[in-house]
Amino acid sequence: MNDDDPTTPGPDHTLTRMLSDQFAWHWKHHLRPRFHGLPGRYEPLSDDEYRWEPVPGAWNVRPRGTSTAPVQAGSGDFTIDLAFPEPVPSPLTTIAWRLAPGARRRMSGDA
């Protein structure tokens, strides 16, 4: 029995652990190379792909002054869309919004 094999049944291989291991493998071998680009295999995501909106009104990272969200946060050339209090249900977000440091703090309640 190999303790490092996530497919090996045993007391340390709960469903949560197996799902976590599967996600970690998928991130390492498929998603992360796509975000960063891997020569000869993947091209990095373009700005348009990072900011692609799955639905109209999705929260995004936008050039300063172009957002229609109630609150725009950020001190540079780009801002992230926000609202206080957060609407229910929460708006869908773009990849760029989820990767923005301020957005992550907001989602975790640290803002």
C-alpha positions, 0 to 999 in steps of 0.5 A, spaced: 500 500 500 502 506 498 500 512 502 501 517 497 497 514 492 490 518 493 486 512 490 488 507 495 483 506 500 484 507 508 483 511 514 487 517 511 483 517 504 476 520 506 472 523 500 474 530 502 482 528 502 481 525 495 477 531 492 482 535 495 488 531 492 484 531 485 483 539 485 490 540 487 493 535 481 488 538 476 490 545 478 498 543 477 497 540 471 491 543 467 489 550 470 496 553 473 499 552 466 494 555 462 494 562 467 501 562 466 503 559 459 507 553 458 512 554 452 510 549 447 503 547 450 499 553 453 499 560 451 497 565 457 490 567 458 489 574 454 487 580 458 480 579 454 480 572 457 481 574 464 476 580 463 471 576 460 464 577 463 459 570 463 453 575 464 452 582 463 453 586 469 458 581 472 463 584 477 470 585 473 476 589 473 475 595 469 479 601 467 478 607 472 472 611 470 468 605 466 465 601 471 457 602 473 458 598 480 456 602 486 463 602 488 469 602 485 476 600 489 483 601 487 488 606 487 491 605 480 489 605 473 484 599 474 478 598 479 474 592 481 467 592 482 464 592 489 458 594 493 456 595 500 453 591 503 454 585 498 448 584 494 444 578 495 445 574 490 452 576 489 454 578 482 458 573 478 465 575 477 470 574 472 477 571 473 480 577 473 476 580 479 477 573 483 485 574 482 485 581 484 488 582 491 482 587 494 477 582 491 480 576 495 480 580 501 473 582 500 470 575 499 474 572 505 471 578 509 477 581 511 476 588 507 
